Amino acid sequence: SLLKMSERSQPLETTPPVQVHEIILQRGSAGMGFHIRGGCDNQHLPGDPGIFVTRIKEGLAAHNDGRLKEGDKILEVDGYSLRTVTHNEAVSLFLRAGQTCKLLVES
């Protein structure tokens, strides 16, 4: 039977909604300005092979832009998926990215 919202003891969703957004960063002389961890060969979170931002370097591109946060999961770099790559493959994609880098990020 259907229940009215007021009759439910808990909301249907118990986890906060995931937001996916695009961030375009201009590479500085010292790179993008963040550290990553993870990969299918070295999971940062158990059961999740994703690539995660673990540190934002103050004064560099990601910090100055302000949208990328520690804990964010990077899904794509310039259209290349990071969902099932090794850590070294992810690093290579970041190093090959041009002066302008487009990230698809889940936060």
Phi and psi in radians as a Rosetta constraint file:
Dihedral C 1 N 2 CA 2 C 2 CIRCULARHARMONIC -1.462 0.35
Dihedral N 2 CA 2 C 2 N 3 CIRCULARHARMONIC 2.458 0.35
Dihedral C 2 N 3 CA 3 C 3 CIRCULARHARMONIC -1.968 0.35
Dihedral N 3 CA 3 C 3 N 4 CIRCULARHARMONIC 2.527 0.35
Dihedral C 3 N 4 CA 4 C 4 CIRCULARHARMONIC -1.235 0.35
Dihedral N 4 CA 4 C 4 N 5 CIRCULARHARMONIC 2.680 0.35
Dihedral C 4 N 5 CA 5 C 5 CIRCULARHARMONIC -0.938 0.35
Dihedral N 5 CA 5 C 5 N 6 CIRCULARHARMONIC -0.653 0.35
Dihedral C 5 N 6 CA 6 C 6 CIRCULARHARMONIC -1.223 0.35
Dihedral N 6 CA 6 C 6 N 7 CIRCULARHARMONIC -0.300 0.35
Dihedral C 6 N 7 CA 7 C 7 CIRCULARHARMONIC -1.600 0.35
Dihedral N 7 CA 7 C 7 N 8 CIRCULARHARMONIC -0.190 0.35
Dihedral C 7 N 8 CA 8 C 8 CIRCULARHARMONIC -1.362 0.35
Dihedral N 8 CA 8 C 8 N 9 CIRCULARHARMONIC 2.501 0.35
Dihedral C 8 N 9 CA 9 C 9 CIRCULARHARMONIC -1.446 0.35
Dihedral N 9 CA 9 C 9 N 10 CIRCULARHARMONIC -0.465 0.35
Dihedral C 9 N 10 CA 10 C 10 CIRCULARHARMONIC -2.450 0.35
Dihedral N 10 CA 10 C 10 N 11 CIRCULARHARMONIC 2.678 0.35
Dihedral C 10 N 11 CA 11 C 11 CIRCULARHARMONIC -1.151 0.35
Dihedral N 11 CA 11 C 11 N 12 CIRCULARHARMONIC 2.744 0.35
Dihedral C 11 N 12 CA 12 C 12 CIRCULARHARMONIC -1.141 0.35
Dihedral N 12 CA 12 C 12 N 13 CIRCULARHARMONIC -0.721 0.35
Dihedral C 12 N 13 CA 13 C 13 CIRCULARHARMONIC -1.659 0.35
Dihedral N 13 CA 13 C 13 N 14 CIRCULARHARMONIC 2.226 0.35
Dihedral C 13 N 14 CA 14 C 14 CIRCULARHARMONIC -1.845 0.35
Dihedral N 14 CA 14 C 14 N 15 CIRCULARHARMONIC -0.170 0.35
Dihedral C 14 N 15 CA 15 C 15 CIRCULARHARMONIC -1.936 0.35
Dihedral N 15 CA 15 C 15 N 16 CIRCULARHARMONIC 2.601 0.35
Dihedral C 15 N 16 CA 16 C 16 CIRCULARHARMONIC -1.129 0.35
Dihedral N 16 CA 16 C 16 N 17 CIRCULARHARMONIC 2.589 0.35
Dihedral C 16 N 17 CA 17 C 17 CIRCULARHARMONIC -1.146 0.35
Dihedral N 17 CA 17 C 17 N 18 CIRCULARHARMONIC 2.512 0.35
Dihedral C 17 N 18 CA 18 C 18 CIRCULARHARMONIC -1.485 0.35
Dihedral N 18 CA 18 C 18 N 19 CIRCULARHARMONIC 2.385 0.35
Dihedral C 18 N 19 CA 19 C 19 CIRCULARHARMONIC -1.984 0.35
Dihedral N 19 CA 19 C 19 N 20 CIRCULARHARMONIC 2.284 0.35
Dihedral C 19 N 20 CA 20 C 20 CIRCULARHARMONIC -1.967 0.35
Dihedral N 20 CA 20 C 20 N 21 CIRCULARHARMONIC 2.250 0.35
Dihedral C 20 N 21 CA 21 C 21 CIRCULARHARMONIC -2.513 0.35
Dihedral N 21 CA 21 C 21 N 22 CIRCULARHARMONIC 2.795 0.35
Dihedral C 21 N 22 CA 22 C 22 CIRCULARHARMONIC -1.724 0.35
Dihedral N 22 CA 22 C 22 N 23 CIRCULARHARMONIC 2.367 0.35
Dihedral C 22 N 23 CA 23 C 23 CIRCULARHARMONIC -2.224 0.35
Dihedral N 23 CA 23 C 23 N 24 CIRCULARHARMONIC 2.215 0.35
Dihedral C 23 N 24 CA 24 C 24 CIRCULARHARMONIC -1.892 0.35
Dihedral N 24 CA 24 C 24 N 25 CIRCULARHARMONIC 2.103 0.35
Dihedral C 24 N 25 CA 25 C 25 CIRCULARHARMONIC -1.958 0.35
Dihedral N 25 CA 25 C 25 N 26 CIRCULARHARMONIC 2.508 0.35
Dihedral C 25 N 26 CA 26 C 26 CIRCULARHARMONIC -1.668 0.35
Dihedral N 26 CA 26 C 26 N 27 CIRCULARHARMONIC 2.038 0.35
Dihedral C 26 N 27 CA 27 C 27 CIRCULARHARMONIC -1.082 0.35
Dihedral N 27 CA 27 C 27 N 28 CIRCULARHARMONIC 2.303 0.35
Dihedral C 27 N 28 CA 28 C 28 CIRCULARHARMONIC -1.610 0.35
Dihedral N 28 CA 28 C 28 N 29 CIRCULARHARMONIC -3.132 0.35
Dihedral C 28 N 29 CA 29 C 29 CIRCULARHARMONIC -1.116 0.35
Dihedral N 29 CA 29 C 29 N 30 CIRCULARHARMONIC -0.413 0.35
Dihedral C 29 N 30 CA 30 C 30 CIRCULARHARMONIC -1.817 0.35
Dihedral N 30 CA 30 C 30 N 31 CIRCULARHARMONIC 0.351 0.35
Dihedral C 30 N 31 CA 31 C 31 CIRCULARHARMONIC 1.635 0.35
Dihedral N 31 CA 31 C 31 N 32 CIRCULARHARMONIC -2.817 0.35
Dihedral C 31 N 32 CA 32 C 32 CIRCULARHARMONIC -1.376 0.35
Dihedral N 32 CA 32 C 32 N 33 CIRCULARHARMONIC -0.453 0.35
Dihedral C 32 N 33 CA 33 C 33 CIRCULARHARMONIC 1.587 0.35
Dihedral N 33 CA 33 C 33 N 34 CIRCULARHARMONIC 0.525 0.35
Dihedral C 33 N 34 CA 34 C 34 CIRCULARHARMONIC -2.597 0.35
Dihedral N 34 CA 34 C 34 N 35 CIRCULARHARMONIC 2.747 0.35
Dihedral C 34 N 35 CA 35 C 35 CIRCULARHARMONIC -1.851 0.35
Dihedral N 35 CA 35 C 35 N 36 CIRCULARHARMONIC 2.607 0.35
Dihedral C 35 N 36 CA 36 C 36 CIRCULARHARMONIC -2.178 0.35
Dihedral N 36 CA 36 C 36 N 37 CIRCULARHARMONIC 2.733 0.35
Dihedral C 36 N 37 CA 37 C 37 CIRCULARHARMONIC -2.405 0.35
Dihedral N 37 CA 37 C 37 N 38 CIRCULARHARMONIC 2.821 0.35
Dihedral C 37 N 38 CA 38 C 38 CIRCULARHARMONIC 1.944 0.35
Dihedral N 38 CA 38 C 38 N 39 CIRCULARHARMONIC -2.905 0.35
Dihedral C 38 N 39 CA 39 C 39 CIRCULARHARMONIC 2.101 0.35
Dihedral N 39 CA 39 C 39 N 40 CIRCULARHARMONIC 2.781 0.35
Dihedral C 39 N 40 CA 40 C 40 CIRCULARHARMONIC -1.160 0.35
Dihedral N 40 CA 40 C 40 N 41 CIRCULARHARMONIC -0.327 0.35
Dihedral C 40 N 41 CA 41 C 41 CIRCULARHARMONIC -1.647 0.35
Dihedral N 41 CA 41 C 41 N 42 CIRCULARHARMONIC -0.163 0.35
Dihedral C 41 N 42 CA 42 C 42 CIRCULARHARMONIC -2.721 0.35
Dihedral N 42 CA 42 C 42 N 43 CIRCULARHARMONIC 1.294 0.35
Dihedral C 42 N 43 CA 43 C 43 CIRCULARHARMONIC -1.130 0.35
Dihedral N 43 CA 43 C 43 N 44 CIRCULARHARMONIC 2.273 0.35
Dihedral C 43 N 44 CA 44 C 44 CIRCULARHARMONIC -1.333 0.35
Dihedral N 44 CA 44 C 44 N 45 CIRCULARHARMONIC -0.714 0.35
Dihedral C 44 N 45 CA 45 C 45 CIRCULARHARMONIC -2.003 0.35
Dihedral N 45 CA 45 C 45 N 46 CIRCULARHARMONIC 2.241 0.35
Dihedral C 45 N 46 CA 46 C 46 CIRCULARHARMONIC -0.922 0.35
Dihedral N 46 CA 46 C 46 N 47 CIRCULARHARMONIC 2.257 0.35
Dihedral C 46 N 47 CA 47 C 47 CIRCULARHARMONIC 1.470 0.35
Dihedral N 47 CA 47 C 47 N 48 CIRCULARHARMONIC 0.001 0.35
Dihedral C 47 N 48 CA 48 C 48 CIRCULARHARMONIC -2.215 0.35
Dihedral N 48 CA 48 C 48 N 49 CIRCULARHARMONIC 1.927 0.35
Dihedral C 48 N 49 CA 49 C 49 CIRCULARHARMONIC -1.397 0.35
Dihedral N 49 CA 49 C 49 N 50 CIRCULARHARMONIC 0.152 0.35
Dihedral C 49 N 50 CA 50 C 50 CIRCULARHARMONIC -1.180 0.35
Dihedral N 50 CA 50 C 50 N 51 CIRCULARHARMONIC 2.962 0.35
Dihedral C 50 N 51 CA 51 C 51 CIRCULARHARMONIC -1.815 0.35
Dihedral N 51 CA 51 C 51 N 52 CIRCULARHARMONIC 2.183 0.35
Dihedral C 51 N 52 CA 52 C 52 CIRCULARHARMONIC -2.087 0.35
Dihedral N 52 CA 52 C 52 N 53 CIRCULARHARMONIC 2.543 0.35
Dihedral C 52 N 53 CA 53 C 53 CIRCULARHARMONIC -1.385 0.35
Dihedral N 53 CA 53 C 53 N 54 CIRCULARHARMONIC 2.171 0.35
Dihedral C 53 N 54 CA 54 C 54 CIRCULARHARMONIC -1.932 0.35
Dihedral N 54 CA 54 C 54 N 55 CIRCULARHARMONIC -0.297 0.35
Dihedral C 54 N 55 CA 55 C 55 CIRCULARHARMONIC -2.750 0.35
Dihedral N 55 CA 55 C 55 N 56 CIRCULARHARMONIC 2.389 0.35
Dihedral C 55 N 56 CA 56 C 56 CIRCULARHARMONIC -1.881 0.35
Dihedral N 56 CA 56 C 56 N 57 CIRCULARHARMONIC 2.186 0.35
Dihedral C 56 N 57 CA 57 C 57 CIRCULARHARMONIC -1.472 0.35
Dihedral N 57 CA 57 C 57 N 58 CIRCULARHARMONIC 2.169 0.35
Dihedral C 57 N 58 CA 58 C 58 CIRCULARHARMONIC -1.069 0.35
Dihedral N 58 CA 58 C 58 N 59 CIRCULARHARMONIC 2.387 0.35
Dihedral C 58 N 59 CA 59 C 59 CIRCULARHARMONIC 1.472 0.35
Dihedral N 59 CA 59 C 59 N 60 CIRCULARHARMONIC -0.056 0.35
Dihedral C 59 N 60 CA 60 C 60 CIRCULARHARMONIC -1.828 0.35
Dihedral N 60 CA 60 C 60 N 61 CIRCULARHARMONIC -3.115 0.35
Dihedral C 60 N 61 CA 61 C 61 CIRCULARHARMONIC -0.871 0.35
Dihedral N 61 CA 61 C 61 N 62 CIRCULARHARMONIC -0.930 0.35
Dihedral C 61 N 62 CA 62 C 62 CIRCULARHARMONIC -1.126 0.35
Dihedral N 62 CA 62 C 62 N 63 CIRCULARHARMONIC -0.702 0.35
Dihedral C 62 N 63 CA 63 C 63 CIRCULARHARMONIC -1.155 0.35
Dihedral N 63 CA 63 C 63 N 64 CIRCULARHARMONIC -0.773 0.35
Dihedral C 63 N 64 CA 64 C 64 CIRCULARHARMONIC -1.145 0.35
Dihedral N 64 CA 64 C 64 N 65 CIRCULARHARMONIC -0.620 0.35
Dihedral C 64 N 65 CA 65 C 65 CIRCULARHARMONIC -1.191 0.35
Dihedral N 65 CA 65 C 65 N 66 CIRCULARHARMONIC -0.734 0.35
Dihedral C 65 N 66 CA 66 C 66 CIRCULARHARMONIC 1.529 0.35
Dihedral N 66 CA 66 C 66 N 67 CIRCULARHARMONIC -0.120 0.35
Dihedral C 66 N 67 CA 67 C 67 CIRCULARHARMONIC -1.606 0.35
Dihedral N 67 CA 67 C 67 N 68 CIRCULARHARMONIC -0.591 0.35
Dihedral C 67 N 68 CA 68 C 68 CIRCULARHARMONIC -1.328 0.35
Dihedral N 68 CA 68 C 68 N 69 CIRCULARHARMONIC 2.326 0.35
Dihedral C 68 N 69 CA 69 C 69 CIRCULARHARMONIC -2.164 0.35
Dihedral N 69 CA 69 C 69 N 70 CIRCULARHARMONIC 2.671 0.35
Dihedral C 69 N 70 CA 70 C 70 CIRCULARHARMONIC -1.056 0.35
Dihedral N 70 CA 70 C 70 N 71 CIRCULARHARMONIC 2.340 0.35
Dihedral C 70 N 71 CA 71 C 71 CIRCULARHARMONIC 1.717 0.35
Dihedral N 71 CA 71 C 71 N 72 CIRCULARHARMONIC -0.266 0.35
Dihedral C 71 N 72 CA 72 C 72 CIRCULARHARMONIC -1.116 0.35
Dihedral N 72 CA 72 C 72 N 73 CIRCULARHARMONIC 2.582 0.35
Dihedral C 72 N 73 CA 73 C 73 CIRCULARHARMONIC -1.809 0.35
Dihedral N 73 CA 73 C 73 N 74 CIRCULARHARMONIC 2.188 0.35
Dihedral C 73 N 74 CA 74 C 74 CIRCULARHARMONIC -1.613 0.35
Dihedral N 74 CA 74 C 74 N 75 CIRCULARHARMONIC 2.031 0.35
Dihedral C 74 N 75 CA 75 C 75 CIRCULARHARMONIC -1.528 0.35
Dihedral N 75 CA 75 C 75 N 76 CIRCULARHARMONIC -0.628 0.35
Dihedral C 75 N 76 CA 76 C 76 CIRCULARHARMONIC -2.563 0.35
Dihedral N 76 CA 76 C 76 N 77 CIRCULARHARMONIC 2.625 0.35
Dihedral C 76 N 77 CA 77 C 77 CIRCULARHARMONIC -2.186 0.35
Dihedral N 77 CA 77 C 77 N 78 CIRCULARHARMONIC 2.045 0.35
Dihedral C 77 N 78 CA 78 C 78 CIRCULARHARMONIC 0.868 0.35
Dihedral N 78 CA 78 C 78 N 79 CIRCULARHARMONIC 0.679 0.35
Dihedral C 78 N 79 CA 79 C 79 CIRCULARHARMONIC 1.535 0.35
Dihedral N 79 CA 79 C 79 N 80 CIRCULARHARMONIC -0.136 0.35
Dihedral C 79 N 80 CA 80 C 80 CIRCULARHARMONIC -1.589 0.35
Dihedral N 80 CA 80 C 80 N 81 CIRCULARHARMONIC 2.222 0.35
Dihedral C 80 N 81 CA 81 C 81 CIRCULARHARMONIC -1.231 0.35
Dihedral N 81 CA 81 C 81 N 82 CIRCULARHARMONIC 2.412 0.35
Dihedral C 81 N 82 CA 82 C 82 CIRCULARHARMONIC -1.877 0.35
Dihedral N 82 CA 82 C 82 N 83 CIRCULARHARMONIC 0.180 0.35
Dihedral C 82 N 83 CA 83 C 83 CIRCULARHARMONIC -1.161 0.35
Dihedral N 83 CA 83 C 83 N 84 CIRCULARHARMONIC -0.543 0.35
Dihedral C 83 N 84 CA 84 C 84 CIRCULARHARMONIC -2.384 0.35
Dihedral N 84 CA 84 C 84 N 85 CIRCULARHARMONIC 0.682 0.35
Dihedral C 84 N 85 CA 85 C 85 CIRCULARHARMONIC -1.787 0.35
Dihedral N 85 CA 85 C 85 N 86 CIRCULARHARMONIC 2.807 0.35
Dihedral C 85 N 86 CA 86 C 86 CIRCULARHARMONIC -1.332 0.35
Dihedral N 86 CA 86 C 86 N 87 CIRCULARHARMONIC 2.920 0.35
Dihedral C 86 N 87 CA 87 C 87 CIRCULARHARMONIC -1.039 0.35
Dihedral N 87 CA 87 C 87 N 88 CIRCULARHARMONIC -0.805 0.35
Dihedral C 87 N 88 CA 88 C 88 CIRCULARHARMONIC -1.131 0.35
Dihedral N 88 CA 88 C 88 N 89 CIRCULARHARMONIC -0.621 0.35
Dihedral C 88 N 89 CA 89 C 89 CIRCULARHARMONIC -1.105 0.35
Dihedral N 89 CA 89 C 89 N 90 CIRCULARHARMONIC -0.714 0.35
Dihedral C 89 N 90 CA 90 C 90 CIRCULARHARMONIC -1.101 0.35
Dihedral N 90 CA 90 C 90 N 91 CIRCULARHARMONIC -0.793 0.35
Dihedral C 90 N 91 CA 91 C 91 CIRCULARHARMONIC -1.038 0.35
Dihedral N 91 CA 91 C 91 N 92 CIRCULARHARMONIC -0.747 0.35
Dihedral C 91 N 92 CA 92 C 92 CIRCULARHARMONIC -1.055 0.35
Dihedral N 92 CA 92 C 92 N 93 CIRCULARHARMONIC -0.713 0.35
Dihedral C 92 N 93 CA 93 C 93 CIRCULARHARMONIC -1.118 0.35
Dihedral N 93 CA 93 C 93 N 94 CIRCULARHARMONIC -0.696 0.35
Dihedral C 93 N 94 CA 94 C 94 CIRCULARHARMONIC -1.163 0.35
Dihedral N 94 CA 94 C 94 N 95 CIRCULARHARMONIC -0.699 0.35
Dihedral C 94 N 95 CA 95 C 95 CIRCULARHARMONIC -1.190 0.35
Dihedral N 95 CA 95 C 95 N 96 CIRCULARHARMONIC -0.561 0.35
Dihedral C 95 N 96 CA 96 C 96 CIRCULARHARMONIC -1.426 0.35
Dihedral N 96 CA 96 C 96 N 97 CIRCULARHARMONIC -0.250 0.35
Dihedral C 96 N 97 CA 97 C 97 CIRCULARHARMONIC -1.064 0.35
Dihedral N 97 CA 97 C 97 N 98 CIRCULARHARMONIC 2.574 0.35
Dihedral C 97 N 98 CA 98 C 98 CIRCULARHARMONIC -1.331 0.35
Dihedral N 98 CA 98 C 98 N 99 CIRCULARHARMONIC -2.894 0.35
Dihedral C 98 N 99 CA 99 C 99 CIRCULARHARMONIC -1.084 0.35
Dihedral N 99 CA 99 C 99 N 100 CIRCULARHARMONIC -0.587 0.35
Dihedral C 99 N 100 CA 100 C 100 CIRCULARHARMONIC -1.913 0.35
Dihedral N 100 CA 100 C 100 N 101 CIRCULARHARMONIC 2.193 0.35
Dihedral C 100 N 101 CA 101 C 101 CIRCULARHARMONIC -2.109 0.35
Dihedral N 101 CA 101 C 101 N 102 CIRCULARHARMONIC 2.232 0.35
Dihedral C 101 N 102 CA 102 C 102 CIRCULARHARMONIC -1.793 0.35
Dihedral N 102 CA 102 C 102 N 103 CIRCULARHARMONIC 2.113 0.35
Dihedral C 102 N 103 CA 103 C 103 CIRCULARHARMONIC -1.932 0.35
Dihedral N 103 CA 103 C 103 N 104 CIRCULARHARMONIC 2.453 0.35
Dihedral C 103 N 104 CA 104 C 104 CIRCULARHARMONIC -1.868 0.35
Dihedral N 104 CA 104 C 104 N 105 CIRCULARHARMONIC 2.105 0.35
Dihedral C 104 N 105 CA 105 C 105 CIRCULARHARMONIC -2.198 0.35
Dihedral N 105 CA 105 C 105 N 106 CIRCULARHARMONIC 2.441 0.35
Dihedral C 105 N 106 CA 106 C 106 CIRCULARHARMONIC -1.920 0.35
Dihedral N 106 CA 106 C 106 N 107 CIRCULARHARMONIC 2.229 0.35
